[in-house]
Amino acid sequence: MGGVFLALGVVILVLARAIELPDRALAVSPRIWPEALGTGIIALSVLQIVLAFLATPKRDDVEPATRVGVLRVAGFVLATLAFGLLWYYIHFLVSGMVFVAALTWIAGGRGIKDLILFPAGITVVLYALFALLLRVPV
C-alpha cells in the first residue's frame, strides 16, 4: 500500500509544479498547499515502506474484515463521490452538511445532535475558515 501512496504523492507533486504562478510576486504561492500535501504523502509513504520491511508482523491483534466494515468503507467512498457531484450543483453549506450527516450516519450516529447539530457546526466552521477567512471560492 505504501507504493500506491508513494505514486499518488509523486503525481500530486508533479501536478502542483504545473500550477502557473501569477506575474506579481506573492508571499505564498498557489503551489504551496499542493506541494506540501504531495511532499507529506511521499514522506509518509517512504516511512511506511521502510517500516514494513523492518517491523515484525503481529497477526494476533489484527481482526478480520467484516461485512459491516466493508459496507461502511463503501458507504464512505460513495458519500464522498456524491458530495463532489452534489457540490457542483448545490452550495457548499447544503452539500457539506448533507455530506457530514451522511458520514456520521454511516459511522453509527443516530440522534439529533449527531445528524443535525454536529454536521451544521462542522460545515459552518469549514465555510468560515475557507470561504470567509481564506477567501477560497466555494
BASE-460875 format. One line per field, with one value per residue: residue number from 0; x negated, y negated, z negated of N, C-alpha, C in turn; residue in three letters. Coordinates in Angstrom, 1 decimal. Last residue first. Layout:
<numis>
num <- [NUM / ...] $
n_X <- [X / ...] $
n_Y <- [Y / ...] $
n_Z <- [Z / ...] $
ca_X <- [X / ...] $
ca_Y <- [Y / ...] $
ca_Z <- [Z / ...] $
c_X <- [X / ...] $
c_Y <- [Y / ...] $
c_Z <- [Z / ...] $
residuo <- [ala / ...] $
</numis>
This chain:
<numis>
num <- [137 / 136 / 135 / 134 / 133 / 132 / 131 / 130 / 129 / 128 / 127 / 126 / 125 / 124 / 123 / 122 / 121 / 120 / 119 / 118 / 117 / 116 / 115 / 114 / 113 / 112 / 111 / 110 / 109 / 108 / 107 / 106 / 105 / 104 / 103 / 102 / 101 / 100 / 99 / 98 / 97 / 96 / 95 / 94 / 93 / 92 / 91 / 90 / 89 / 88 / 87 / 86 / 85 / 84 / 83 / 82 / 81 / 80 / 79 / 78 / 77 / 76 / 75 / 74 / 73 / 72 / 71 / 70 / 69 / 68 / 67 / 66 / 65 / 64 / 63 / 62 / 61 / 60 / 59 / 58 / 57 / 56 / 55 / 54 / 53 / 52 / 51 / 50 / 49 / 48 / 47 / 46 / 45 / 44 / 43 / 42 / 41 / 40 / 39 / 38 / 37 / 36 / 35 / 34 / 33 / 32 / 31 / 30 / 29 / 28 / 27 / 26 / 25 / 24 / 23 / 22 / 21 / 20 / 19 / 18 / 17 / 16 / 15 / 14 / 13 / 12 / 11 / 10 / 9 / 8 / 7 / 6 / 5 / 4 / 3 / 2 / 1 / 0] $
n_X <- [16.1 / 12.9 / 11.3 / 10.7 / 10.0 / 12.4 / 14.6 / 14.0 / 12.5 / 13.8 / 16.5 / 16.8 / 16.0 / 18.0 / 20.3 / 19.8 / 19.8 / 22.5 / 24.0 / 23.1 / 24.1 / 26.9 / 27.8 / 26.8 / 26.2 / 28.4 / 30.4 / 28.7 / 26.9 / 23.9 / 22.4 / 21.2 / 23.3 / 23.9 / 21.6 / 21.8 / 24.2 / 23.4 / 21.5 / 23.2 / 25.0 / 23.2 / 22.2 / 24.5 / 25.1 / 22.7 / 22.1 / 24.9 / 25.2 / 23.7 / 21.3 / 22.0 / 22.8 / 20.3 / 19.0 / 20.9 / 20.7 / 18.1 / 18.6 / 20.4 / 18.8 / 16.9 / 18.6 / 19.6 / 17.3 / 17.0 / 19.3 / 19.0 / 16.8 / 18.0 / 19.9 / 18.3 / 14.9 / 11.6 / 10.2 / 7.9 / 4.8 / 3.2 / 1.8 / -0.1 / -2.6 / -5.7 / -8.3 / -9.7 / -11.1 / -9.3 / -7.6 / -9.2 / -9.5 / -6.8 / -6.3 / -8.2 / -7.2 / -4.8 / -5.6 / -6.7 / -4.5 / -2.8 / -4.4 / -4.5 / -1.7 / -1.3 / -3.0 / -2.0 / 0.6 / -0.3 / -1.8 / -1.1 / -0.5 / -2.8 / -2.8 / -3.4 / -3.9 / -4.5 / -2.7 / -1.9 / -1.3 / -2.2 / -0.5 / -1.2 / -2.9 / -3.5 / -1.3 / -1.8 / -3.9 / -2.6 / -0.7 / -2.5 / -3.7 / -1.6 / -0.9 / -3.2 / -2.9 / -0.6 / -1.5 / -3.5 / -2.0 / -0.8] $
n_Y <- [-29.0 / -30.3 / -31.3 / -33.2 / -32.6 / -33.5 / -32.5 / -29.9 / -28.6 / -29.2 / -29.1 / -26.4 / -25.0 / -25.9 / -24.9 / -22.2 / -21.6 / -22.4 / -20.6 / -18.1 / -18.5 / -18.8 / -16.5 / -14.0 / -14.2 / -15.5 / -13.5 / -10.3 / -8.5 / -7.3 / -5.5 / -6.0 / -6.8 / -9.3 / -10.7 / -10.8 / -12.4 / -14.8 / -15.6 / -15.9 / -17.9 / -20.0 / -20.3 / -21.1 / -23.6 / -25.0 / -24.9 / -24.7 / -22.3 / -21.2 / -20.4 / -19.1 / -16.6 / -15.5 / -15.3 / -13.7 / -11.3 / -10.6 / -10.3 / -8.2 / -6.2 / -5.9 / -5.3 / -2.8 / -1.3 / -1.2 / 0.1 / 2.6 / 3.5 / 3.7 / 5.7 / 7.9 / 7.5 / 8.7 / 9.8 / 7.9 / 8.3 / 9.4 / 11.5 / 10.8 / 8.8 / 8.6 / 6.6 / 3.9 / 3.4 / 3.2 / 1.3 / -0.9 / -1.6 / -2.2 / -4.4 / -6.2 / -6.7 / -7.8 / -10.2 / -11.5 / -11.7 / -13.3 / -15.6 / -16.3 / -16.8 / -19.0 / -20.9 / -21.3 / -22.3 / -24.6 / -26.2 / -27.2 / -29.9 / -31.2 / -33.9 / -36.5 / -37.0 / -39.0 / -38.8 / -36.7 / -33.5 / -30.3 / -27.3 / -24.1 / -22.1 / -21.3 / -19.7 / -17.5 / -16.5 / -16.0 / -14.1 / -12.0 / -11.4 / -10.5 / -8.2 / -6.7 / -6.3 / -4.9 / -2.5 / -1.8 / -1.2 / 1.2] $
n_Z <- [3.0 / 3.1 / 0.2 / -1.8 / -4.4 / -5.7 / -4.2 / -3.1 / -5.2 / -7.8 / -7.3 / -6.4 / -8.6 / -10.4 / -9.1 / -9.2 / -12.0 / -12.6 / -11.1 / -12.1 / -14.9 / -14.5 / -13.0 / -13.9 / -16.6 / -17.7 / -17.1 / -16.6 / -15.3 / -14.1 / -12.5 / -10.2 / -8.6 / -9.9 / -9.3 / -6.6 / -6.4 / -7.6 / -5.8 / -3.5 / -4.3 / -4.7 / -2.1 / -0.7 / -2.0 / -1.7 / 1.1 / 3.3 / 6.0 / 8.0 / 7.0 / 4.7 / 5.8 / 6.5 / 4.0 / 2.7 / 4.0 / 3.2 / 0.5 / 0.5 / 1.5 / -0.6 / -2.8 / -1.8 / -1.8 / -4.6 / -5.3 / -4.1 / -5.5 / -8.1 / -7.6 / -7.1 / -8.2 / -8.4 / -11.5 / -13.5 / -14.8 / -16.7 / -15.6 / -13.8 / -13.6 / -11.8 / -12.6 / -10.5 / -8.2 / -6.1 / -7.0 / -7.3 / -4.6 / -3.9 / -5.6 / -4.7 / -2.2 / -2.9 / -4.2 / -1.9 / -0.2 / -1.7 / -1.9 / 0.8 / 1.4 / -0.5 / 0.5 / 3.0 / 2.4 / 0.9 / 2.8 / 5.3 / 5.0 / 2.6 / 0.5 / 1.3 / 4.8 / 7.6 / 10.6 / 12.3 / 10.7 / 11.9 / 12.7 / 11.8 / 12.0 / 9.4 / 8.9 / 10.5 / 9.0 / 6.5 / 7.3 / 8.2 / 5.7 / 4.2 / 5.7 / 5.2 / 2.5 / 2.4 / 3.5 / 1.7 / -0.6 / 0.0] $
ca_X <- [16.9 / 14.2 / 11.3 / 11.2 / 9.0 / 11.1 / 14.6 / 14.7 / 12.1 / 12.3 / 15.9 / 17.2 / 15.2 / 16.6 / 20.1 / 20.0 / 18.6 / 21.3 / 24.1 / 22.9 / 22.7 / 26.1 / 28.1 / 27.2 / 25.3 / 27.1 / 30.5 / 29.5 / 28.4 / 24.6 / 23.3 / 20.3 / 22.6 / 24.9 / 21.9 / 20.7 / 24.2 / 24.5 / 21.1 / 22.1 / 25.5 / 24.0 / 21.3 / 23.9 / 26.1 / 23.3 / 21.3 / 23.9 / 25.7 / 25.0 / 21.2 / 21.4 / 23.8 / 21.3 / 18.4 / 20.6 / 21.9 / 18.3 / 17.6 / 20.8 / 19.9 / 16.5 / 17.8 / 20.5 / 18.0 / 15.9 / 19.1 / 20.1 / 16.6 / 16.8 / 20.3 / 19.2 / 16.3 / 12.6 / 10.5 / 9.2 / 5.5 / 4.1 / 2.7 / 1.2 / -1.9 / -4.2 / -7.9 / -8.8 / -11.8 / -10.4 / -7.0 / -8.7 / -10.7 / -7.6 / -5.5 / -8.3 / -8.5 / -4.8 / -4.9 / -7.5 / -5.7 / -2.4 / -4.0 / -5.7 / -2.5 / -0.5 / -3.2 / -3.4 / 0.4 / 0.5 / -2.4 / -1.6 / 0.7 / -2.4 / -2.6 / -4.1 / -3.0 / -5.1 / -3.2 / -3.0 / -0.9 / -2.4 / -1.1 / -0.3 / -2.3 / -4.5 / -1.4 / -0.6 / -4.1 / -3.8 / -0.3 / -1.5 / -4.5 / -2.3 / 0.1 / -2.9 / -4.1 / -0.5 / -0.4 / -3.9 / -2.9 / 0.0] $
ca_Y <- [-27.8 / -30.3 / -30.3 / -33.7 / -32.4 / -33.9 / -33.9 / -30.9 / -28.6 / -29.1 / -30.3 / -27.6 / -24.9 / -26.1 / -26.4 / -22.9 / -21.3 / -23.0 / -22.0 / -18.5 / -18.2 / -19.8 / -17.8 / -14.1 / -13.6 / -16.1 / -14.9 / -11.3 / -8.4 / -8.4 / -5.0 / -5.7 / -5.6 / -8.2 / -10.4 / -10.2 / -11.0 / -14.0 / -15.3 / -15.0 / -16.6 / -19.5 / -20.0 / -19.8 / -22.5 / -24.9 / -24.1 / -25.5 / -23.0 / -21.8 / -21.1 / -20.4 / -17.5 / -15.7 / -16.0 / -15.1 / -12.0 / -10.9 / -11.3 / -9.5 / -6.6 / -6.3 / -6.5 / -4.0 / -1.5 / -1.8 / -1.2 / 1.8 / 3.3 / 2.8 / 4.3 / 7.4 / 7.9 / 7.8 / 10.0 / 8.5 / 7.8 / 8.3 / 11.8 / 11.0 / 9.5 / 8.5 / 7.9 / 4.4 / 3.5 / 4.2 / 2.6 / -0.2 / -1.2 / -1.2 / -3.2 / -5.7 / -6.1 / -6.6 / -9.1 / -11.2 / -10.9 / -11.9 / -14.9 / -16.0 / -15.8 / -17.7 / -20.4 / -20.8 / -21.0 / -23.6 / -25.8 / -25.8 / -28.9 / -30.9 / -32.5 / -35.9 / -36.7 / -38.2 / -39.6 / -37.6 / -34.8 / -31.3 / -28.6 / -25.3 / -22.5 / -22.0 / -21.0 / -18.4 / -16.9 / -16.9 / -15.3 / -12.6 / -11.9 / -11.7 / -9.3 / -7.1 / -7.0 / -6.3 / -3.2 / -2.1 / -2.3 / 0.0] $
ca_Z <- [2.8 / 3.7 / 1.2 / -0.5 / -3.4 / -6.2 / -4.7 / -2.3 / -3.8 / -7.6 / -7.8 / -5.5 / -7.4 / -10.7 / -9.4 / -7.9 / -11.1 / -13.2 / -10.9 / -10.7 / -14.6 / -15.1 / -12.6 / -12.5 / -15.7 / -17.9 / -16.6 / -17.3 / -15.1 / -14.7 / -13.6 / -11.3 / -8.3 / -10.0 / -10.7 / -7.1 / -5.8 / -8.2 / -7.1 / -3.5 / -3.9 / -5.8 / -3.2 / -0.3 / -1.9 / -3.0 / 0.1 / 2.5 / 4.8 / 8.3 / 8.3 / 4.6 / 5.2 / 7.5 / 5.1 / 2.2 / 4.1 / 4.6 / 0.9 / 0.0 / 2.3 / 0.7 / -2.8 / -2.0 / -0.5 / -3.7 / -5.8 / -3.7 / -4.1 / -7.9 / -8.1 / -6.1 / -8.4 / -7.8 / -10.1 / -13.4 / -13.6 / -17.1 / -16.6 / -13.2 / -14.7 / -11.8 / -12.5 / -11.6 / -9.5 / -6.0 / -6.6 / -8.5 / -5.4 / -3.2 / -5.7 / -6.1 / -2.3 / -2.2 / -5.0 / -3.1 / 0.2 / -1.3 / -3.1 / 0.1 / 2.1 / -0.6 / -0.9 / 2.8 / 3.1 / 0.3 / 1.5 / 5.2 / 5.1 / 3.9 / 0.5 / 0.1 / 3.7 / 6.5 / 9.5 / 12.7 / 11.2 / 10.9 / 13.2 / 11.5 / 13.2 / 10.1 / 8.2 / 10.8 / 10.4 / 6.6 / 6.7 / 9.1 / 6.8 / 3.8 / 5.6 / 6.6 / 3.0 / 1.9 / 4.2 / 3.1 / -0.6 / 0.0] $
c_X <- [18.0 / 14.9 / 12.8 / 11.1 / 9.4 / 10.0 / 13.2 / 14.5 / 12.7 / 11.9 / 14.4 / 16.5 / 15.5 / 15.7 / 18.7 / 19.8 / 18.7 / 20.0 / 22.9 / 23.0 / 22.4 / 24.6 / 27.1 / 27.6 / 25.6 / 26.1 / 29.1 / 29.6 / 29.2 / 26.1 / 24.0 / 21.1 / 21.8 / 24.2 / 22.9 / 21.0 / 23.0 / 24.5 / 22.2 / 21.7 / 24.4 / 24.5 / 22.1 / 22.9 / 25.4 / 24.3 / 22.0 / 23.3 / 24.6 / 25.6 / 22.6 / 21.3 / 23.3 / 22.4 / 19.4 / 20.0 / 21.8 / 19.6 / 17.8 / 19.9 / 20.4 / 17.6 / 17.3 / 19.8 / 18.9 / 16.6 / 18.0 / 19.9 / 17.7 / 16.6 / 19.2 / 19.6 / 17.1 / 14.0 / 11.6 / 9.5 / 6.8 / 4.9 / 3.7 / 2.2 / -0.5 / -3.6 / -6.4 / -8.5 / -10.9 / -11.1 / -8.1 / -8.1 / -10.2 / -8.7 / -6.2 / -7.5 / -8.7 / -6.1 / -4.8 / -6.8 / -6.5 / -3.6 / -3.5 / -5.4 / -3.7 / -1.2 / -2.4 / -3.6 / -1.0 / 0.4 / -1.6 / -1.8 / 0.2 / -1.2 / -2.1 / -4.0 / -3.8 / -4.1 / -3.6 / -3.6 / -2.2 / -1.9 / -1.1 / -1.1 / -1.4 / -4.0 / -2.5 / -0.8 / -3.0 / -4.0 / -1.4 / -1.1 / -3.6 / -3.1 / -0.6 / -1.9 / -3.9 / -1.8 / -0.4 / -2.8 / -3.3 / -0.9] $
c_Y <- [-27.8 / -29.0 / -30.3 / -32.6 / -32.8 / -33.7 / -34.3 / -32.4 / -29.8 / -29.3 / -30.3 / -28.9 / -26.0 / -26.0 / -26.7 / -24.4 / -22.1 / -22.8 / -22.8 / -19.9 / -18.6 / -19.7 / -18.8 / -15.5 / -13.9 / -15.5 / -15.6 / -12.6 / -9.5 / -8.3 / -6.0 / -5.3 / -5.1 / -6.8 / -9.3 / -9.8 / -10.2 / -12.5 / -14.4 / -14.6 / -15.5 / -18.1 / -19.4 / -19.4 / -21.1 / -23.7 / -24.0 / -24.6 / -23.6 / -22.6 / -21.8 / -21.1 / -18.9 / -16.7 / -16.4 / -15.9 / -13.5 / -11.6 / -11.6 / -10.6 / -8.0 / -6.8 / -6.9 / -5.3 / -2.7 / -2.2 / -1.9 / 0.3 / 2.4 / 2.5 / 3.3 / 5.9 / 7.3 / 8.4 / 9.0 / 8.7 / 8.6 / 7.7 / 10.7 / 11.4 / 9.7 / 9.3 / 8.0 / 5.9 / 4.2 / 4.4 / 3.7 / 1.2 / -0.4 / -0.7 / -2.0 / -4.4 / -5.5 / -5.9 / -7.8 / -10.1 / -10.5 / -11.1 / -13.4 / -15.2 / -15.4 / -16.6 / -19.1 / -20.2 / -20.4 / -22.3 / -24.6 / -25.3 / -27.5 / -29.9 / -32.1 / -34.4 / -36.2 / -38.1 / -38.6 / -38.4 / -35.7 / -32.6 / -29.6 / -26.5 / -23.8 / -22.6 / -21.9 / -19.7 / -17.8 / -17.4 / -16.4 / -14.0 / -12.6 / -12.3 / -10.6 / -8.2 / -7.5 / -7.0 / -4.7 / -2.9 / -2.8 / -1.3] $
c_Z <- [3.8 / 3.5 / 1.8 / 0.6 / -2.0 / -5.1 / -5.1 / -2.8 / -3.0 / -6.1 / -7.6 / -6.0 / -6.4 / -9.4 / -9.7 / -8.1 / -9.8 / -12.4 / -11.5 / -10.5 / -13.1 / -14.8 / -13.2 / -12.0 / -14.2 / -16.8 / -16.6 / -16.6 / -15.7 / -14.4 / -14.4 / -12.5 / -9.4 / -9.6 / -10.8 / -8.6 / -6.4 / -7.7 / -7.8 / -4.9 / -4.0 / -5.5 / -4.4 / -1.4 / -1.7 / -3.0 / -1.2 / 1.5 / 4.0 / 7.2 / 8.6 / 5.9 / 5.1 / 7.0 / 6.2 / 3.3 / 3.7 / 4.8 / 2.4 / 0.4 / 1.8 / 1.6 / -1.4 / -2.1 / -0.6 / -2.3 / -4.9 / -4.1 / -3.6 / -6.4 / -7.8 / -6.4 / -7.3 / -8.0 / -9.7 / -11.9 / -13.5 / -15.9 / -16.9 / -14.3 / -14.2 / -13.0 / -12.7 / -11.4 / -10.6 / -7.3 / -6.5 / -8.2 / -6.6 / -4.0 / -5.0 / -6.2 / -3.7 / -2.3 / -4.3 / -4.0 / -1.0 / -0.9 / -2.8 / -1.2 / 1.4 / 0.1 / -1.1 / 1.4 / 3.0 / 1.1 / 0.9 / 3.8 / 5.1 / 3.9 / 1.9 / 0.1 / 2.5 / 5.4 / 8.4 / 11.5 / 11.5 / 11.5 / 12.0 / 11.9 / 13.0 / 11.4 / 8.9 / 10.2 / 10.9 / 8.0 / 6.8 / 8.6 / 7.9 / 4.9 / 5.2 / 6.6 / 4.4 / 2.3 / 3.7 / 3.8 / 0.8 / 0.0] $
residuo <- [val / pro / val / arg / leu / leu / leu / ala / phe / leu / ala / tyr / leu / val / val / thr / ile / gly / ala / pro / phe / leu / ile / leu / asp / lys / ile / gly / arg / gly / gly / ala / ile / trp / thr / leu / ala / ala / val / phe / val / met / gly / ser / val / leu / phe / his / ile / tyr / tyr / trp / leu / leu / gly / phe / ala / leu / thr / ala / leu / val / phe / gly / ala / val / arg / leu / val / gly / val / arg / thr / ala / pro / glu / val / asp / asp / arg / lys / pro / thr / ala / leu / phe / ala / leu / val / ile / gln / leu / val / ser / leu / ala / ile / ile / gly / thr / gly / leu / ala / glu / pro / trp / ile / arg / pro / ser / val / ala / leu / ala / arg / asp / pro / leu / glu / ile / ala / arg / ala / leu / val / leu / ile / val / val / gly / leu / ala / leu / phe / val / gly / gly / met] $
</numis>
